[in-house]
Amino acid sequence: MAGVAVPPWSHHLIEVTPVQIKQISNILDFVLAHPDLIGFVALILGFVFVAYLFVRRTLTGLREGFDDGYKGK
């Protein structure tokens, strides 16, 4: 193919094989067949995120309290 211009971004393209397409199809079929499981996983992830924010806020407040006590306020 002499003379065909190759775009400069073409080396970033990912080649998808038929096996990968089949795997993606299987995952999509599983997700569509089990929406309750996906909802449960989303609920667990939401709980973990809220717990992280709660612990972070608690530790930040604790540190501010220590800093204020050290400064004598």
C-alpha positions in Angstrom: 0.0 0.0 0.0 2.5 2.6 -1.1 1.3 6.1 -1.1 -1.4 5.6 1.6 -1.2 8.4 4.2 -1.2 7.0 7.8 -2.7 9.3 10.4 -0.2 10.3 13.2 -2.5 8.9 15.9 -2.9 5.5 14.3 -0.3 3.9 16.5 -2.6 4.5 19.5 -5.4 2.3 18.0 -6.1 -1.0 19.8 -6.8 -4.0 17.8 -9.7 -6.0 19.2 -9.8 -9.7 18.5 -12.9 -11.9 18.0 -12.1 -13.6 21.4 -12.2 -10.2 23.2 -15.5 -9.4 21.5 -16.9 -12.7 22.7 -15.7 -12.0 26.2 -17.2 -8.5 26.2 -20.5 -10.0 24.9 -20.5 -12.6 27.7 -19.9 -9.9 30.3 -22.7 -7.7 28.9 -25.1 -10.7 28.8 -24.2 -11.4 32.5 -24.8 -7.8 33.5 -28.2 -7.6 31.7 -29.3 -11.0 33.1 -28.4 -10.0 36.8 -29.4 -6.4 37.4 -30.0 -7.1 41.1 -26.4 -8.2 41.6 -25.2 -5.1 39.8 -27.4 -3.0 42.1 -26.0 -4.8 45.2 -22.4 -4.1 44.0 -23.3 -0.5 43.5 -24.8 -0.3 47.0 -21.7 -1.8 48.5 -19.4 0.6 46.6 -21.6 3.5 47.7 -21.3 2.4 51.3 -17.6 2.1 51.1 -17.3 5.5 49.6 -19.5 7.1 52.3 -17.6 5.3 55.0 -14.3 6.6 53.6 -15.6 10.1 53.6 -16.9 9.7 57.2 -13.5 8.4 58.4 -11.6 11.1 56.5 -13.8 13.8 58.0 -13.4 12.4 61.5 -9.6 12.2 61.2 -9.4 15.7 59.7 -11.4 17.1 62.6 -9.2 15.2 65.1 -6.1 16.6 63.6 -7.5 20.2 63.6 -8.4 19.7 67.3 -4.9 18.6 68.1 -3.5 21.5 66.2 -5.7 24.0 68.0 -4.8 22.4 71.3 -1.1 22.6 70.6 -1.4 26.3 69.6 -3.3 27.0 72.8 -6.5 28.2 71.3 
